Amino acid sequence: MSQEKQNGISSIFEIKDSTANPAPLGLLGFGMTTVLLNLANAGVYSLGSIILAMGVFYGGIGQVIAGIEEWKKKNTFGATAFTSYGLFWLTFVAFILFGKWGWIPAQDAKGVAAYLIMWGLFTFVMFIGTLRLNKALQVVFFTLFILFFLLAAQFITGDSSIGVIAGWEGIICGLSAMYAGLAQILNEVYGRTVLPL
């Protein structure tokens, strides 16, 4: 069969992507949950059930769904980021609750610091990836990288004032993710740049 005929046949069976952009869901799930957690880190209120519920459902499951949808769109960066940070939220809630419920011993400060450092290293590499993307995502990933290392420093030193600083920095991180998600929605709805990325 000639190349021309093969191309004609393959174009008949080509599937057009008509699915929506999953990135706003992932960014908002991450951003809103991050803001709520870091308001607690900053000392505005205590860590409670609403943060853990957001961590399971919106920050966790919501982001995993967004990551799976990014995978369908052949977006390796989006699939890896949203799925990973969705699972971060689920592990975060799990290690709090498992220790509280007595299922397994609660993790000591060094273990929590190691967990946060690993996520910080992962985030730094993802930040390097954003240098080929838009400024809004660069801000999200850079502030998240800083947040993980500030939180790790708090657990290593035991200095609660570092946690408060991390809280306010984390609020900036979460708000930047919310901005990136909402900008994509409004830009698509209006068919023009309402909020620059």
N, C-alpha and C positions, 0 to 999 in steps of 0.2 A: 504494500500500500504506500502511495506517495506521501511525502511529508505534508503536502497541502491537504490531502484527504484526512490524514491523522489529526491535523490541527482543526479541521472543520468538525470532526467527530468529537474531539475533546471539548470544543467550545459549546457543543450542544449539551453536554453533561456538566458543564461548569456551574458550580453552585455560587450564587451571589450572596454575600454577607448582608443580611438585612436586620441583624440584631443591634440592639442599643449599645451605647458605650458603657461598660461596667465600671469604669474608673471612678465616676462620682460616688457610686455606692461604696466602693472600697475606701476612698479618701474620707468620706463623711463618717463611715463606721469607725475608721481609725481616729479621725480628728476629734469627733465629739466624745468618744470614750477617753481619749488622751486628755482632753480638757478636764473632764470630770474627775479623773484620777489625780491629776496634778493640782486641782483645787484642794484636794485632800492633802497632797504632799506639801502644798504651800501653807497649810494650816487653816484654811477657810472653814472646813468641816472635817468630820472624821471619815475614815474609810468604812463604807457600809454596803448594804445589800444592793443599792442602786448601781454602784460602780461595778460590783461583781456581776450583776445581771447584764449591764451594758457590755462588760467584758466577755460574757458567754455569747450573748445573742447578736449585738450589733457590731462590736469590735471583733468578736470571734467568728461566729457563723456567717455574719454578713460579709466579712472580708474574704472568708474562704470561698463563698459563692462568687464574689467578684473575681477572685483569682482563677476559679474554674472557667468563668466566662472569658477572662483574658486569654486563657490557654486556648479556648476555641477560636479566638481571633488571631492565634499564632503570635501573641505578644509575650515573649519569654520574660521580659522584665516585669510587666504587670502581673503575670501569673505567679512568678516567684515572690514578688513583694507582697501582694495581697494575701496569698495563701500563707506565706511565712508569718506575717504580722497577725493574721487571723489566728493562727495556731499559737503565736506568742501570747495573745490574750487568753486563749483557753488554758495554756500551761500556767500562766500567771494566776488565774483564778484557781486552778487545780492545786498548785502548791500551797496557796493560802488555805483552801478548804480541807485538803487532805491532812495537813498538820493540825488544823483546828478540830477536825472530827476524830483525830487520833488513829487514822488509817495507817499512816506511816509517820515516823518522827519528823517534827518540823525541821526545816533546813536551817543550818547555822548561818551566821553573817558572811563567812568566807564563801560558802556555797552560793548564796544569793549574789554576792559580788562577782563570782565566776560566771554565773548565768548572765548577768547584766553585761559583763565584758564581752562574752561571746556574741551577744546581740549587738553590742556596740561595734565590734569588728565587722560583722555581717553588714551592718548599716553603713559603715564607712565605705565598703566596697560597692554597695548599692548607690551611695552618693556619687562615687566616681562615674557610675553609669548615667546618673542624671546630668552630667556635664554635656552629654549629647542630647538632652531633652530640654525642657523649659525651666525658666528661673524659679517659678513657683515650686516645682518639685525639688529643685536644688535647695531651696530654703527648708522645705519639709525634711529632707533627708539629713541635711547638715545639722539642723537643730535637734533632730532625733539622735544623731550620733553623739552630740554633746550631752543630751539628756541621759543616755545610757551610762556614760562615763561619770557624770555627776552623781547619779544614783549609786553606781559602783563605789565611788569615793566615799559616799556616806556610809555604806555598809563596811568598808574597809577601816575607816577611821572611827566610826561610831559618832560622828559629829552631826547632830540633827540639823544644825544651821545649813549644812550643805544640802540636805534634803529639801529645805524651804527654798533655797536658791534654785534647786532642780525643779521644784514645783512651778515656780514662776516661769522658768525657761521652758518647761514642758507645756505650759498653757500657750506660750507663743508657738511652739511646735504644733500643737493640736489646732490652734486657730489658723495656722498657715495651711494645714491639710484641708480644713473646712473651706478656706478661701479657694484652694485649687479645685476642690470638688464642685463648689457652687459656681465658680467661674465657668467650668466646662458646661454645666447645665444651662446657665443663662446665655452663654455664647451660642450654644446650639439652638436654644429656643428662639433667640432673636436673629440668628443667622449672621451675626457680626460680633466683633469684640466689644462686649459690655465691660468685662473685667479682664485685663491683660494677664496672660500667663508668662 
